[in-house]
Structures are given as structure tokens and as C-alpha cells.
Amino acid sequence: MESEDPEMEREDAEDEREDAEDEREDEEDERRRLKLVEAITALRGGRKKPLGERSEAAVRVSEFAVTAEGERQKVQLSDLIEGAQQSPAVPTQTRKQLQNLSRSQKTVEQPLSRQESERVQRDLAFQKAAVHVSRWKSVVTQNRRSEQLVFPLNQEPSGPKPLEKVVTGWRVQTPLEQEVFNLLSANKQPIHDPVLSPAEEASLRAMSLEEAQIRRAELQKARALQSYYEAKARRERKIKSKKYHRVQNKARRKEFLKQFDQMVKTDPNGALEELNKMELARMKERMSLKHQNSGKWARSKAIMAKYDEGARRAMQQQLELNKDLTQKVRSSLSNQEEQEDGASDPELLPDFVNDAEPGQVSSNPWMRGELSAEPAEAQRSEQEVAAPAAEKEQHEEEEEKADEEEALLRDFESRRKLRQKEEEEQEAAVQDVEDSDEEEGPADQDQEEEGLSEFRSLFRGVAEGLKEAAAAASSAGCSSAPLEGGLIRIRTVEDAELLPPEDVELLPCSESPPSAPQEEAPPTGQKARGNKKRKRNIELKEVLTKDAKTVTVPLAPTLTDTADGSDEELDQRGLIMEAFAGDDVIADFLRDKRKQEDAAKPKVVDLTLPGWGEWGGQGLKPSSRKRRRFRVKVAPAEPRKDQRLPGVIISEQRNGSLSAHQVSALPFPFENHAQFESAVRTPLGRTWNTERTVKKLTMPKVLTQLGTIIQPMTEEELARKKASAAGAGKEDPHKTKDQKRRARKGRHSQKI
Amino acid sequence: MKVKVLSRNPDDYIRETKLDIQRVPRNYDPTLHPFEVAREYTRALNATKLERVFAKPFLASLDGHRDGVNCLAKHTTSLSTLLSGSCDGEVKVWNLSKRECVRTLQAHEGFVRGMVVRFCGTSFFTTVFTGLDHHQKEGVFATCGQQVDIWDEQRSSPIRSFTWGVDSFSSVSFNPVETELLGSCASDRSIVLYDMRESAPLKKVIMTMRSNTLCWNPMEAYYFTCANEDYNLYTYDMRYLEKPLVVHMDHVSAVLDVDYSPTGQEFVSASFDKTIRIFPKDAGHSREVYHTKRMQHVICIKWSADSKYILSGSDEMNIRLWKANAAEKLGVLAPREREAANYSQKLKEKFQNHPQIRRIARHRHLPKSIYHQTKELRVMKDARRRKEMNVRKHSKPGAVPVVSEKEKHVVTVVK
């Protein structure tokens, strides 16, 4: 059968056919013979009618009606599978199995009863269902362990959604849209994210690698350079030569000055800061006695100077250095100021310059009221020494105008601040909106800076004027204000009115804005006039037409009439004294403590029984010997814990009323006392915790939304949990898909 | 040169407007707060007392039925709609926010035994069979009577019917999560589980007494709770029916109905003893008991779909609306109110084991009959336990095995 040659196969087939014909003839003979035998046996009168051969197709056929070949023979398995043994379609393996089966003599088991088969069926079905339902296990445990459960489960965040999400949820509907989208997708154009096409994105990614390499190289270089410079600096620091350092310092200073001049042009803000620093250094120098030829070394040199040329030179150098250091820095900034100042002499600048800049400490309103804003009398004595007499006369003439102009200036100052703020804000806004404006920025700033410097100079002049005016006032013999007043915060006109009358004179009455600091003082008339000429000048009339707002803030009067106050104070004190006359708290406490100590002392127990072993009765006392014998002495108590603490009573007695509030047995989830105690010890409130911690600690276990239907858990939740558990990296696309589906579903349900 | 000034910046402690809250600078250094536990304990005690003061759970009573309310149905899409069927065959549709009856229908001649709203919320079903439940997503519903039938909405004959023995069934319910599964309570004291896709039931557990109703946990697919005639409720894991996970005791008469909170954390039960009890899903005893003088045997109970309310229908023809958390403030809370509520809740949890707090938190007023019956039951139970212990003491070791409370109530599991 398995011959490979086709001819051979054909021959085999022919042989088989011949064999089959032979067999058929044999079978017919056999059947005839059997029929004959049957007929003969029937004649003889057999006991039982054998089952006939099935010859017709019928609806109901008994499975037992199949007959074997011969009479009275039972159907054998071999009869049934005879055909299979011969047909070529049955594989050899099956044929072998069938042969084995036919050889075995065992009877086949009975089929299960209906009840039993049902039971098996049920069991199988149950197992299947149990396995199926077990896939929720992870979700259930996760929910049980989670710190907070938020219901409903598939909540969509409220509020406006980002454009991308809305777009992704949207579907193509009309044929026109379909066409457009087909075109877009065919050309690989972005559909959801309209910013970049895939090709563009790819190119961007390629660019970013190169850029990264370049940047890395740059960083490496910078690092190397830094290390070189560090090494160099270390080397130079180790040089001990004084001369070297002196030369270095000088060179540095010169260079710095040069740089500063440049800086004034390029970066006025930075220059201003530097100027401030230099001012500060100068002030320090002026304050200290360094380089003043007053030290030990200088004195010794002074003695030697008569005879020694070198010593004299050294002293000279020292003085020069002092002069150098204390000299004001002359930059283009300060030059401008001087020009604007006009007549004012830089040498004669008052100590007003030592005041902190208003901008630096503006955050603290306490510091906004400046030293110079104190009652002017405080500085009067110094001013008198400093101010030259000639100028004083000049200013005396203009003193009357002082008040008005002071007010004006204050107004200016407040306006300037306001404007500055506004400009800053505008700048910020402009930078946000337009990139093109960035180039114009520095120029604007320059202008602004110019204006600023002008104002600075103006204020200096003003301050000078104030002091001089004050000096004049004092010389005129005005009544002096008490100096012990210290810093007074003035907010409103009302406040100002509360001040002593001298101050009020200096202050404006009507036009002062509430927020204006009172640092300014009236300028000279010339300066005010000069003010008008400048670029960004402020029109006097314009300012004057506008009414100042007054905000009333109720404040307790800062000063009261001293005489009345003292009387009241006395009264108060007397009252309190009277009220607590018998109250000696300390003595009471000490008495208490002594009482407690006495109570805690061990007491001697007397066990003598009068009349026992001797006569007893009225007037008779037990003998001293007996008393001594029966007196039980108790061991002295341990030293009290509060022995050395005079202000403390430590009682070691147990307080019974507390036990009602204490936990007697370890509660269930805790395993030991330490655990429970630590759990109780951790405070939850915002008295002991920061806001965020409190939020976290007091987070409710279950969070539901008001008026929202909570649907039972769905398959989607299972999928979502699985996705979130699968991995953090691939989480996002899954999530978005899921969200999409949910969003779609939500809409669907709404429609229904 | 730096000048140091002894002054504070008023910005640090002065508020801008009087509407702002006061600035309270804090130093959180624990050494500065030695009495924190004592202070929090006091706060917790106060919170517990206040909770009891504000515990007013009863909201409204809806009257209008002319016979006992036999079944309730929540609307699936509208929170404010409730349907109720009474013993005279009348069905009423209620608007809960207005607390009034919207519609009345004469549905049947006899009892309205079961009622359910379709998942889409457009239609509802009533039945004279003993139980009825609708599939969560498909147009298929199940009824029970002599057998459990699964019906397609479009056909007049059931698409599948399950029988196991010859007993009648009292209730049937679909699993809301694993939507093809069903459970039913039969009068031969058994609970039978089915899978809609299979031709035969899955499994059956026979208990010492009959279960009246069964409710699946809507968040945990394989847990269900059944209300039993032996005054208890039993929570089972459907995969292991050999013994219940938790036995919930506290009722003093047969439990007639049970319903889970939609969050799956708690369930509420209605009993023949005229009370409603709320149990945490894994606690053996109830956290809350509701009763009123006029409320008779509570036949049916539902937990509203937003988990805030409980609805009960009882013998004396009224439907009652309760709060799920007795002391909760209803409506929108201001953020500070919410924070305060959260804080006091956590405080109560933290100090819940302290005796005074536990005593106050657990204290409930009960009707005299229930109070005495509880006591009586306790005495009976103690006596039984004592006797068992004595028997065990006086018999051969191992002859009287210790049977746990959970195992006591299960007779057998039939495959």
C-alpha cells in the first residue's frame, strides 16, 4: 500500500478489485447456504424465532435488532468493526487499538445515572464559575488595602477638558469629514495633535540628539575651565607676599572702576547695585579708624616722621589711601545727579544718604519709616554743625513754602512707586505676549533708570532742605518735641493729628496720601522749579487738582496726655492691688508643698495598750519604757523628687479618677503595647502638624460625591486595574484608551 | 554694615482684610507641646458626644399605601425616584425630593411580590412570583417561584429554567458585577447559585434555617450576604460555601431583607423585630440601629444609589427615609466644615478603644421589648455554651468537638 511507484499502486488496486468480486460471490453463496439451513431448522420447529436481518430504513430502530452473521449469535464487537479493519481510510494505529479491544473480554461499564451525570455537570460548572470569578481577587484586595476609595469609580474630572481629549473623543461622521480625514491620514498629517506631523517629530528627535552631544561637549569644556580657574585661584591665595597682594588689590580696584563705567552704560541696574555697595564700603571706611593715622603703627611713624623720610612717606600713603577709599565714586550716574543738583556740593551731603534705600526693605513697613523721618530735632545738633551759615540764611527765606512742597514731593514719591510697579507689571505682560518687544526692553529700562537717578538726586536735595529747615526752626526757638517717642508709624491724617503740634507743622494736612512715607521734606524753591524743567516732570497743577484719598483706619492713639495717663495708671494699679490684696500666691504654694511633704513623711506607730500588764485608768499613763518598746519605727522615706525643685510639687500617688479613661486591654489590630502607644501618641490636629500632613492624616476612608449614582463595579475597572498594575511606563496609552472608551460610554448613556 | 532691629514684620501677623482668617504662627516642635495626647483625647470625647447629640437619622415618612409595603425598587438612573408595591397590588411612584407620590397604578390583584427597574430606567417590572431581578446590562430577567426562570424580555416563555428538588424559592438576585451569576434562596433552607449560561445550577448550601433574601456585594464580585430566619445574617464567599465568612448578629427576630450600600462597605438589614440595622461588611455586630415607635415589621429595605440614604418599607403601610450616617450633615459642606468633620472622624477612630469614648459611641436607645429580648437571647446563648462546655468537660477528650459559630449554621453543601 505504501509503494511509491504509481504503476505499482495501480496494479495493487486492480488486484483488490478482483479480490472484492471474488468475495462478493463467496458471500452470496454463504447467504444462500444459511437460508437453506434456516429453512431446514424451521421445518424442525425451533424454539425461538431468530432476529431477522434489518433490511429497511425505519424511524425507530432498536439497537438490539442488529444481527450477527449467523443465527443465534450475539453481536460481537468484531462484527461491528470488521469494515474498519479493511478500509484503507482507517489509520493503522486505530486499527491496532481496535484489535486490542476485540481481544479484551471485559464488559463495558454502565453509563452514569441521570442524577449523577447532572451532579458532575454541576460540579464542573461551579469550578468554572469559581475560577472565572476569582479574577476579581486582585481588585478586591487592592480596594481593601487602599487608603482612600473614591466613588463613583469611573469618575470623569469636572471642569474644562484639554483640547486633545475632546478631539480624540470626536468621530468622523459626515462624508465630507471622512474624505478630509482620509486625505490627512494618507499624507501622514496629524489628526489629533495639530502641532507637529510625524515627519516633523522624527526630524526633531534627530536634532535633539545632535544638540545633546553639542551641549555635552560644552559642559565638559566648562567644567575643565572651572577646574583650571580654581587651581589658579588656590595657587594665588597661597602667595604670602604683601606687596604682591597690595599691587593686586590696586589693579583690581582700578579695573573695577573701569568696568563700572562700562557697566553704567550697559547694565544700569547692576551699576546701581555696585554703586550701593561702594557707598556702603565708603561708609564703613569713614566710620572706622583704619587708615586714619591714629593706630599704634601710625603714632610710632608720626614720632619717626621728623627724622625719617620713609616714615613720612608711609604716613602720606596711608592718608592718601584713606582719601581714596572715602572718596565718592564718580561715575556717569553720579555725574548726572550732580548736574541736576546744580549748586549742591557733594561734600556737604547729609547723613541722610546713610539711610537704607526704600526699595531694599519695602517688605517691612516698620523699616519704611526711615531714620531721617524721625522728628527732625533728633538730628538737629549735627546739622547745625554741618550746615554752613550762608546757605542757612538762604533756606530760611524759603521756609514758608516748605510745607506745601513737602507734601507735593511725598505725592511724587508715592506716584513714582506706583508707576514703577505698573511699569514692571506691564513689562512682564509685554514680555509674555510679544517676543519682538524684548529688544526694546533694555532701552526702556535705561530711560527709566535715568528718571530714577533724577529722582534720587531730587530727594537728596529735599532731605537737605528738610534738615536745614529743621535747624532753622530750632534756632528760631520752636518748642521741642519729646525725643523718647521713638518710631511712630503714621498711616493717616488722623494719625498725624495725634502727633505733637511740632510734627504736624512739618507734615502736610490735606494732600498727603495715606500710604506716603514721611521721609521727604520740603525742597528749596529753586529745586522745585528745576524739577519742572526735567524730562519726566510732574505738573504741579495737575497734581494739586487731584484729591488725595483718605482711608480711615481706627487705631489706638499712640500718645496720650501724660498727666492724665499717669493718673489713670495709678488708679489701675491701685485697683489691682486692692483686688488682690490678700493674695500671696507664692506663700500659698509653699504652704501647700510643706503640707504635702509632711503628709508623705512616714509616721511613728504607737502600739502601746494602756492598762495592759499594768494599772490603767484616769490620770495614769503607760510607762515610758513600755511606750518606747511598743513604738514601731518606720524606715525613713526616700528623698522626695521635688526636694530640689522649689517651684514644683511632684505627687506620686495614683489618681483613681483617671483609670476610667484609660485603655485596660490591648485592642485588636495591635500586636504589642508599643505599637498602640505610638499610634495614640501621633497627633492628628493642625496644632501639631503642618497643613499638608493634617490633610493627609484626616483623609476620609471613603469619598462619595453628593447626588451621584454609584454604579456597581464593571469589567472596565478590572481592565483598568490590570493596566495600571502592568507597568508604569506603558500605563499612559492604556489609560487614555480606557478613558476614551469610558467617555464614549458616558455620552451614550446620557443619550439614552 | 547691618543694623539689627528688634521688630516683627506686621505682614507676618496682620491680616489684610477682616474676612481673612487669623494668622496663627505655629511652632511644631513636639517638645513644646507636651499635652497633645490629652488635648486630642478631650477633642475626641467632645466629638463623640456631639455625634450622639446630632444623630437624628429619621428624615421623612411617605404614606399613601392602603396595605403593607411589600417591595421597593430603586430607580436606576434617577436618585429622587422610588417605586413601591404593596400587598393590595398597588404600585406607587414617589418623588423623594418632594416627598410625594407621583403616580399610582393598580398592578395586580394580589400581592406585588417583586419589582425591579430596568437598567436603562425607562421601564419597570412587577411580579406575582415570589422574586424578581433584572440583568445588569441585557434585556434578561429572572423570576422565582416553584423554579428559577430566566426570561428574555422579547419572549413569552422562559429561555431557561432551573430546578433542583421540588422546593419553592423565596428570592432571586443577579450578581451586579459578574452579571451572568445568580443566587436564590429556597424554602428547603438552602441557598442555590446559578450561572445563566449553564444548563444546571452550580451549588447549593443548606443551612439550619431558611434564608429570606440574598444580596450581592456590588464592589466585590464573589461576596454575598443573606438574611436568615435565625435572626442572623451571613456573608459568604461564593467559591467557599462550606462556612460563612462572617456571621452578623444583633437582630432579635427573623431578618427579612438586606441591601448593600453602593460603595460595598456596609449593608442594611430589615427585620421582623421592627428595627433596621446597619452592619459594616466585615463586622459581626451592627454599627447602628434605627427604629421608631410607629414602625412595625420592616418588610423591605433599600440603600439609595448615592449611598447617603436608606429607605424602608414596613407593615404599617409607610415608607421611611433615613440617613445612612445618623449624625452626618446633609448638603454641601464648606471646606472648613468638611475638614473639621474629617478631623473629628479620625479622632473618633483613633480613640475608639478608650472606654469612655467607646461607651458613648455605642450607646443607643432601644425599645423596651428589643432590649429585653436581647438580654434574654444573651442569657440563652450563655446557657447553651455553658452546657456544651460542661458536656465537653465530662466526656472523653475529642468526643465533643468545638464547633465554631460560623460552622454551626451550615448543615451541608450539595454539589
Chai-1 contact restraints between the chains, C-beta under 6 A:
chainA,res_idxA,chainB,res_idxB,connection_type,confidence,min_distance_angstrom,max_distance_angstrom,comment,restraint_id
A,E118,B,A200,contact,1.0,0.0,6.0,A-B,restraint_1
A,R119,B,K415,contact,1.0,0.0,6.0,A-B,restraint_2
A,Q121,B,A200,contact,1.0,0.0,6.0,A-B,restraint_3
A,R122,B,A200,contact,1.0,0.0,6.0,A-B,restraint_4
A,D123,B,K415,contact,1.0,0.0,6.0,A-B,restraint_5
A,A125,B,D195,contact,1.0,0.0,6.0,A-B,restraint_6
A,A125,B,E198,contact,1.0,0.0,6.0,A-B,restraint_7
A,A125,B,L202,contact,1.0,0.0,6.0,A-B,restraint_8
A,F126,B,L202,contact,1.0,0.0,6.0,A-B,restraint_9
A,F126,B,K203,contact,1.0,0.0,6.0,A-B,restraint_10
A,A129,B,D195,contact,1.0,0.0,6.0,A-B,restraint_11
A,A129,B,L202,contact,1.0,0.0,6.0,A-B,restraint_12
A,A130,B,R239,contact,1.0,0.0,6.0,A-B,restraint_13
A,V133,B,E178,contact,1.0,0.0,6.0,A-B,restraint_14
A,V133,B,A221,contact,1.0,0.0,6.0,A-B,restraint_15
A,V133,B,Y222,contact,1.0,0.0,6.0,A-B,restraint_16
A,W136,B,A221,contact,1.0,0.0,6.0,A-B,restraint_17
A,V140,B,E220,contact,1.0,0.0,6.0,A-B,restraint_18
A,F151,B,T263,contact,1.0,0.0,6.0,A-B,restraint_19
A,K284,B,M1,contact,1.0,0.0,6.0,A-B,restraint_20
A,N364,B,N9,contact,1.0,0.0,6.0,A-B,restraint_21
A,P365,B,P10,contact,1.0,0.0,6.0,A-B,restraint_22
A,W366,B,S7,contact,1.0,0.0,6.0,A-B,restraint_23
A,H661,B,Q356,contact,1.0,0.0,6.0,A-B,restraint_24
A,V663,B,N353,contact,1.0,0.0,6.0,A-B,restraint_25
A,V663,B,H354,contact,1.0,0.0,6.0,A-B,restraint_26
A,P667,B,N353,contact,1.0,0.0,6.0,A-B,restraint_27
A,P683,B,E36,contact,1.0,0.0,6.0,A-B,restraint_28
A,P683,B,E40,contact,1.0,0.0,6.0,A-B,restraint_29
A,L684,B,K346,contact,1.0,0.0,6.0,A-B,restraint_30
A,W688,B,H33,contact,1.0,0.0,6.0,A-B,restraint_31
A,W688,B,E36,contact,1.0,0.0,6.0,A-B,restraint_32
A,T698,B,N342,contact,1.0,0.0,6.0,A-B,restraint_33
A,T698,B,Y343,contact,1.0,0.0,6.0,A-B,restraint_34
A,T698,B,K346,contact,1.0,0.0,6.0,A-B,restraint_35
A,P700,B,N342,contact,1.0,0.0,6.0,A-B,restraint_36
A,V702,B,T263,contact,1.0,0.0,6.0,A-B,restraint_37
A,V702,B,Q265,contact,1.0,0.0,6.0,A-B,restraint_38
A,T704,B,S307,contact,1.0,0.0,6.0,A-B,restraint_39
A,G707,B,D306,contact,1.0,0.0,6.0,A-B,restraint_40
A,T708,B,D306,contact,1.0,0.0,6.0,A-B,restraint_41
A,I709,B,A305,contact,1.0,0.0,6.0,A-B,restraint_42
A,I710,B,P262,contact,1.0,0.0,6.0,A-B,restraint_43
A,I710,B,S307,contact,1.0,0.0,6.0,A-B,restraint_44
A,P712,B,P176,contact,1.0,0.0,6.0,A-B,restraint_45
A,P712,B,V177,contact,1.0,0.0,6.0,A-B,restraint_46
A,P712,B,P218,contact,1.0,0.0,6.0,A-B,restraint_47
A,M713,B,V177,contact,1.0,0.0,6.0,A-B,restraint_48
A,M713,B,M219,contact,1.0,0.0,6.0,A-B,restraint_49
A,I752,B,C120,contact,1.0,0.0,6.0,A-B,restraint_50
